[in-house]
């Protein structure tokens, strides 16, 4: 895990950087028009990762050939307490509170169960697009906030339930301190629930399609019937 001094410094330098640069003309142009969240994401990610690399001892995860992994667990890994800790940078509008994807469940399970990591940090930079533009940075270990995630076993992604998370954060309802074993158990329970839901959904879908197939096969001819369809000019 990141020690408390490192966590505090991450928030301090991130807030300091964006306080200085959030009203630069380049950023202001980037967030005007439709869907500014999509345009700002890569820009904020790149700038923030570059900042962290200057301010901390960092690494990138590499494959067996020594090449930087394209889809690493972290945008950057910060060394603290003798290990490298994954940090994933996320950016968006303060008013937008959906369920963004944050990490693959399978990958997170693998890394925890193989004892490669004991934390998974999200550095979230939220922007309020007023005049002037404001921002706020959050640093959380996702394993501490599993009560505020959703998991869809179809695409396999863990999603952050932003509305619930930000409300809890603003009200300082901090999650209880748990051991890594307890966190892993909670993560696996979330995975199991998602798999069960996926299995039940697939069973229902199979039953529906089987029923339609039987009805189709029982017909003596193949004539088109569009009576239940709707068309417009």
N, C-alpha and C positions, 0 to 999 in steps of 0.2 A: 504494500500500500504506500501511497504518498504520505510522508510525514506532514504534520499540521503546518509547520513553517513553510514547506514547499507549496501546500495547497493555498495558504494565505498569499504567498508571493504570486502564484499563478493568477489569482483574482486581481491582485493589485496591479500587476504589469499589463494584464488584459484590459482592465478598465482604464488604466492610464493611457494606453496606446489609442484606444477607440475614442476616449474623451478628446484627444488631440487631433484625430484624423476623421472622426465621424462626419464632420461638416466640410471635408475637402470636396472640391468641385467634382472630382472623379467619382467619389462615392455618391454624392448627391445626384449626379446624372444616372448612376447605376440603378438607383432605387425609385426613379420616376417612371411613370407609365404603368402598364399592366404587369401583374405578377412579379413585383420587385423581389419577392422572397427567393425565387428561383435564380434570379440574376445575381443577388448578393451572396448566395451560399458559397460558391466556389471562391469568390473574391475574399470573403471574410475568412474562409478556411485557409487559403494560401497565406494571407497576411498574418493570421494568428499563429499558424504553425511556424512561419519564419521568425516571428517574435519569440516564441517559446524556444526555438533552437538557439537563439542568441543568449537568452536569459538563463537557460538550464542545461544540464548535461543530458543530452538526448540521443536517441538512436532511432533508426528505422528497422522494422522487421525484415529479415532477408530469407530467401529460399535456400535450398541446399547448395546452390551454385554461387551463393553470395550476392545475388541480385535482389534489389528492393522488391518486396512483395507488392503487387498492384492492389490487392484487396486485403490489406493487413487488418488486424483487429483494431489498431489505433492509427490515427493520422500521424501521430508521433508518439514515441515511448520516452517517458521521463524517468531518469534513474533516481531512486530514492530508497532508503532502507536496504541498500545492497542489491536491489533488483530493478528491472526496467518495467515501468507501469504504463499500460496503454491509455492514451487520451484521445478521444474522438471529438473533434470540433463540430458543433452544429450552430447554424445561424438562422434567424427568421424574424418576422415581425412580432412585436409584443402583443398585438391584438389578435393574431392568428393562433388559435388554440385547437389544434386537431390531434391526430395520432400519427406523428412522423415515425418512419422506420429508424431504428437506432443501431441494431446489430442482428446478425443471424443467430437464432437460438442454438442451432447445432454447433456453430463455431464457438459460441460462448461456453456451452456445456463442455465441449472438448478441451478447451484451454483451462477451464477450472478443474475438471476431473483429472486431467493429466498433470495437475499441480504446476502449470506454467504461469498462472496469474492468481492473485487473490483479490482482485478488484478490476472494475472496468469503468473508467472515468468519462463522463460527458462534460465538456466545456461548452456551455450553451451561451451564445451571445445574441440577445434579443434587442431589436431596434424599434423605437417608437418614432414613426416617420412624420413627426411634426416639424415645425419651423421654430427653433432649430431642432435637428434630429437628436434624439436621446437614445441611450442604450443602457443595458444592464447585463452583467455576466453572472452565470451560475456555474459552479463546479460541484458535481455530485458523483458518487460511486453508485452506479446503477444497481449493484447488488444490495445496497442499502434501501433502495426505493422500489423494490419489486411489487409492493402493494399498488404502485401507480403505473404499471405496465399492462399491456394487452399482448396476447400472442395468437397469431393465426398460423396454424400448422400447414396451411396450404402453401403460401409463399415462404413460410418458415422464418418470418421476421418478428422480432420483439419491437413493439411500438410503445412510445411514451404517451400516456394519457395526460396531455398537457394541461387541460383545464383543472383537473384534480391535483396535479403536481404543483402548479403555480399557486393555487389557492392554499395548499398545505404549506408551501414554502413561505408565502406571505404571512400566514398566521403562525409561523414558526412551530409547526407541528412536525418536529423532527422524528425520523424513524428510530425505533429502539436499536441499541447496539447489539449485534448478533455475532456469533462466531462464524468463521468461514464455513464450517460444517453445516450450521443452521441455514446460512445463506444458500449453500449448494442444495440442501434439501428443499428449500422453498423454490429455487429455480427449477429443480427437477419436477416438483409438483405442478408448476405452471406448464412445463413441457408435457407432462402426462395428460393434464386437462385439455390441452390443445390437441393432442393426438386423439383422445377419446372423442372430442367434438368433431374432428375431421373425419374419423371413422364413421360416426353416426350420420354425418352429412352425406358421406359417400354411399352408405347403405341406403339412405332415403333416395338419393339420386339414382342408384342402380335399380331400386324397386320401381321408380317412376318410369325409367327408360325401358325396363323389362315389360312393364304393363303396356306401354305404347307399342313395343315391338310385337307382343303377342296379338294386339289388336290389328296391327299392320299385317302380320302373317296370316290372320284369319280371313282377311278380305279375299274375295274370289277374283277381283280385278284391280287394276291400279289406275283409278280415275282421280284426277285432281279435284279437290274440294276446297275452295277458298272462302267459304261462307263465314268462317270465324276470323278472317283477316280483314284489315282496314287499310285503305289506300287513299291518298290525296293527290290532286293534280300537281 
